[in-house]
Amino acid sequence: MEFLTGRFLGNIAINMKKYDAVREVIEELGIDYNELENAEKDPGLGNGGLGRLAACFLDSLSTLQYPAYGCGIRYHYGIFEQRIENGYQVEKPDNWLENGDIWGVKRQEYAVEIKFGGRVTPVRKPDGNFKFIAENYQSVMAVPYDYPIPGYGTNTVNTLRLWDSAAKNSFDLQSFNKGDYSKSLEEQNLASTLTEVLYPADEFISGKELRLKQQYFFISATLQRVLNRFSEMHSDFNMLPDKVQFQLNDTHPTVAVAELMRLLVDEYNLQWNDAWDITRKVCSYTNHTIMSEALEKWPIELFSRLLPRIYMIVEEINRRFCALLITRFGDDPIKIRNMAIVADGQVRMAYLAIVGSHSVNGVAAIHTEILKNQELRDFYDIYPEKFNNKTNGITQRRWLAHCNPLLSKHITDTIGDTWITDLSKLEGLLPYTEDAVFLDKFMDTKRQNKIVLSNYIMTKTGVSVDPDSIFDIQVKRLHEYKRQLLNVFHILDLYNQLKTNPALDILPRTFIFGAKSAASYRMAKLIIKLINSVADLVNNDKVIDGRIKVLFMENYNVSMAEMLIPAADVSEQISTAGKEASGTGNMKFMLNGALTIGTLDGANVEILEEVGKDNIFIFGLTADEAIKMARDGSYAPWDIYNINHSVRAVLTQLINGVLSPDDHYLFKDLYDALLSGWGGARADEYFVLKDFDSYVKTQKMVNGKYKNKNAWAKSALINVAKSGKFSSDRTIEQYAKEIWDLKKVEIKMQ
């Protein structure tokens, strides 16, 4: 569903090894190259790490010369443009196409029809089998737009194929002439609505229906085109697994399992068993979430009405799977209910993906183990051979070469540029951890990046920040499990200490947040308001003399990340242990010389293994501890409130008017959620208060270490040098060899 590509120009120029030449020519024309890059709008085609990971993978596939497509939707308005008004998030349309589409190539010749609703009628064929005919359906045309993804220093240019929708018949004149003006534009309205925005709010049934339509739309379009192309060259569909692999990126595209069965059985006349064997061989599923509530489930009423033939196929897959379960476990209704694809009035998409794929992978070592031993344990018991780990990665072309030219040049001048295609070469920097001259220049590049960011902040917000302060940055999707709230509470605690003791021995620190909340996620949006209220309180209090500053950067996106990450000293990766599947922001900050403060969650565990405990700040509950406390109900937040004065002081500020003088109850729901539970969730579901004391103590260690400039520089350089494991090149090599059996294709130019 997401490809968060960022701007194309700079990255393409770097990968074509023409960046310096392009910049020189542009500036010879009297144009500021940076202004030219900034004129390109970020395509808002993703929400966070999932979409950015997909974009990194495409870059690596091209650089490694693997033939591949990324397939998604050409959203007209993407996620949304975030504005902060009176501290609140306000969503505006993100019209990234308003000045045209420079990079997309429309491929009208590959348009296909997508059908929704109606009814399915079985018709017996001469051979005695049935053909299923769709009637009284609505349809739209899916039209692909192709975007180039060139590899670094190769002739490979893979394709990001984004499907747009168009009406099959743009205007129904007969209906119009009968006075049914609404019906005359029905197809056009459906088509225009379908690809307007990423993740339409789904608290209402109409929003859920649109989301499901979007998913089926781009999956059906992709599969139709792939099979059309295959059948033009081959007649034996048993060859399909040798030619094609579909990697299902989270649960959003897993309707592909049933759609592929529909196409093979209904359109290409394969027998069920043959089609099922092929489907399982070509489909693979990547799980990106540990939280069971985030695994998509569709109401049967909606699913069967919108996709009647697909629902019939899902029911048949489920019937056969349940028969397998009975053979293995006996007639155990609890076991079958827990594992069935269709149960309790819902279609469980993750289970469909697992049953219909030959590979199921997690995206970090700890994440995969949690899937195997807890969330998907029943399936692991049946299909242990399917489960594997592929730790996520990032592309160093964008996240170092492009976004941090100062550090890139310093590294290249020292050890050469082979790190651009082999990130493990950064280990050549390790001998320089004892080189004072190198470390001084290394930290100077950091300061230069901080100056650039400080100037940008002044221009955008009017807030002056000290480039010699510690830049402590948390940028990621706003969700309660990512615990921006824990960060805010630490800031309030520091503020309270400074108010009590202005001589407190802390270094100046600038706290920077960037995040978008889902439009309908009320609690997350309230946290954004809280961050901005704390910023107003702290930044305008002359007593603390600017020793801490708080910034919430509006409309966080890839281009902003490219400015923030090179300037960061501290990388906040503080999710509740056991909740973050992997994270990739942690890798980007690490690569750019920031030190991580984080829990033993996701890829933080593997970062710790790479850099050692002296070069990362780990705090809080482990995943096992958090899971145990959640299960046994032993955690009582009121006990912490009663014992810990700092916690009590911070929580009191949520309700005593300090942060909201005009509405003392503004943050009452946050207060209640932490102490008593809110909206059906248990109290302090994400252990903010439980980890608070450990977090505060670890932040004091951050402050102490930063005072020793040499020790800090050495640790920061070790983080850069040990980033090699976290290249998306390594991840893609593992997918290609261990899941797809994909061979490289070297393109030679005449």
MOKAVEN-V904312 format. One line per field, one symbol per residue. phi: phi as a letter, one per 40 degrees, with the letter a starting at -180 (. if undefined). A space follows every 10 residues. Layout:
phi: ???
This chain:
phi: .bbccgccdc ccccccfbcc cccccccccg bccccccccc cccccabacc ccddcccccc dcccgccabc babcccbgci ccbbbfgccb cbccccccbg bcccbcbdcb cbcbbbggbb bcbccdcgcb bbbcbfccab cbbcbbbcbc ccgbccbcbc bbcbbaccbc acccccccgc ccccbdcccc cccdbcbcfd dbcbcccccc cccdccdccc cccdcccccd ccbbbbcccd ccbbbbcccg cdcccddccc cdcccccbgc cdccccccdc ccbbbbcbac ccccccbbcd dcccccbccc cdccccccdc ccccccccbg cbccccccbc cbafgbbccc ccccccbcab bcbadccccc dccbcbddcc ccbccccabb dcabccccca dccbcccdcc ccccbgbccc bacccccccd cccbbccccc cdcccccccc cdcdcccccc bgccbccccc cbbbbidcad ccgdcccccc ccccdccccc bdcdcbcdbb cbbaabbddb cccccccccc dcccdccccb ccccfgcbbb bbccfdaccc dccccccccb bcbbdcdgbc dagbddcccd cbgcccbacc bfcddccdcc cgccbabbag cccccccccc ccgccbdccc dccccccccc ccccbbgdca dcaccdbccc dcccbbgagg cccfdbfccc cdcccccccc cddcccccdc cccccccccc cccdcccccc ccdcdccbbc fcbcbccbcc
